[in-house]
Amino acid sequence: MILPANHLLKYIPGVLFDFRFQYIQGPSGSTNPVDLTNYTAQWIVTDTNGAVITYHLGTTGHSGIFFGGDGVDPTNGIIDLILIANDTTALLGPANYQFLVTPPEATSVPLLFGSIINANTELYIGNPPPTNVINGGNAFSIFNTDLNGGGA
């Protein structure tokens, strides 16, 4: 997917939500991950009541953003957006979200945006989601064609 990507995310109340994807530089089909070392990130979720929750780089056992996948290696470009079970219970969906990363000494780059919905109700805010719906937990890649080779 070319960024920023519009994706519908689905969660189940009371269940851990983990949406994993890989941030790749270059044209579609490239395999060169963005090195996320020293990056920061924001995942901004706005629920139906207008309440805004902003998640940042997380710590184990909490909702947030995690770089590096299971190996916790930020050079592999893997990003996990995690909501712990208590937070999926409290989420008043449907909600809108946007996800941005900020490289060291640079401006924020929007990677994802869209709706996050309760998978049990299938409701969403705004226009119908694109047909390439990605559910939480499915792996996919986002390609940044604006990055030149050799690292982020």
C-alpha positions in Angstrom: 0.0 0.0 0.0 1.2 3.5 -0.8 1.0 5.9 2.1 -1.0 7.2 3.7 -3.1 4.1 3.6 -6.8 4.1 4.4 -7.6 0.9 6.4 -10.5 -0.3 8.4 -9.4 -1.8 11.6 -11.6 -4.2 13.6 -11.4 -5.0 17.3 -13.4 -7.3 19.6 -14.3 -5.8 23.0 -12.4 -7.4 25.9 -9.8 -9.0 23.5 -6.2 -7.9 22.9 -6.0 -6.0 19.6 -2.6 -6.2 17.7 -2.4 -4.7 14.3 1.1 -5.4 12.8 2.5 -4.0 9.6 5.9 -3.3 8.0 7.0 0.1 6.8 9.0 -0.3 3.6 10.9 2.4 1.6 10.8 2.4 -2.2 8.3 1.4 -4.8 5.6 -1.3 -4.3 7.3 -4.6 -4.1 10.5 -3.3 -2.4 11.9 -5.2 0.5 14.0 -2.5 2.2 12.4 -1.7 5.6 12.6 1.7 7.1 14.9 1.8 10.1 12.7 3.1 12.9 15.6 3.8 15.3 15.0 7.1 17.1 11.6 7.6 15.5 8.6 8.6 17.5 5.0 7.9 16.7 1.4 8.9 17.4 -1.8 6.9 17.1 -4.7 9.3 17.5 -8.2 7.7 18.1 -11.3 9.8 18.2 -14.4 8.0 19.4 -18.1 8.7 18.7 -18.4 11.1 21.7 -15.5 13.2 20.3 -13.1 12.0 23.0 -9.5 11.9 21.7 -7.0 9.3 22.9 -3.4 9.6 21.7 -1.1 6.6 22.0 2.7 6.9 21.8 5.5 4.4 22.0 4.3 1.9 24.5 5.6 -0.3 27.3 4.8 -3.9 27.8 1.4 -4.5 29.3 0.0 -1.2 28.0 -1.7 0.0 24.9 0.5 1.8 22.5 2.8 1.7 19.5 5.7 -0.8 19.4 8.6 -0.9 16.9 10.5 -4.0 15.9 8.1 -6.9 16.2 8.8 -9.9 18.3 12.5 -9.4 18.1 12.2 -5.7 19.2 14.5 -4.7 16.4 13.4 -1.2 15.1 15.6 -1.7 12.0 13.2 -4.2 10.5 10.4 -1.6 10.0 7.8 -3.6 11.9 5.1 -1.6 13.7 2.5 -3.0 16.1 -0.5 -0.9 17.1 -1.8 -2.5 20.4 -4.9 -2.0 22.5 -4.9 -4.1 25.6 -8.2 -6.0 26.4 -9.3 -3.4 29.0 -8.9 -0.6 26.4 -10.9 -2.5 23.7 -13.7 -2.9 26.3 -13.7 0.8 27.0 -13.5 1.9 23.4 -16.7 3.6 22.3 -16.6 2.6 18.6 -16.9 3.2 15.9 -14.0 5.6 16.0 -11.7 7.4 13.6 -8.0 7.1 13.8 -4.8 8.4 12.2 -1.3 7.0 12.7 1.9 9.1 12.1 5.6 8.5 12.5 8.2 11.2 13.0 11.8 10.5 11.9 14.6 12.0 13.9 14.8 15.8 13.2 12.0 15.7 10.6 8.3 16.4 10.2 5.6 13.7 10.9 4.7 11.3 8.1 1.1 10.1 8.0 1.0 6.3 7.4 -2.5 5.1 8.2 -5.9 6.6 8.7 -9.5 5.3 8.8 -12.1 3.8 11.1 -11.7 1.3 13.9 -14.8 -0.6 14.6 -16.2 -3.3 16.9 -16.1 -6.4 14.8 -19.3 -7.6 16.4 -21.3 -4.7 15.1 -19.7 -3.8 11.7 -20.6 -0.1 12.0 -18.2 2.6 10.8 -18.0 6.4 10.6 -18.0 8.3 7.3 -17.8 6.8 3.9 -17.8 3.0 3.4 -14.3 1.6 3.9 -12.2 0.6 0.9 -12.5 -2.9 -0.4 -9.0 -3.8 0.7 -10.0 -4.0 4.4 -7.3 -5.1 6.7 -8.4 -6.7 10.1 -6.3 -6.4 13.2 -3.6 -9.0 13.3 -3.1 -9.4 9.6 0.4 -8.4 8.3 0.8 -6.1 5.3 3.4 -3.6 4.1 3.2 0.1 3.5 5.6 1.5 0.9 7.1 5.1 1.1 8.1 6.0 -2.4 9.4 9.4 -1.1 12.3 7.8 0.8 15.5 7.3 -1.1 17.5 4.1 -0.7 20.0 3.8 2.1 17.8 4.2 5.2 15.2 6.5 6.5 
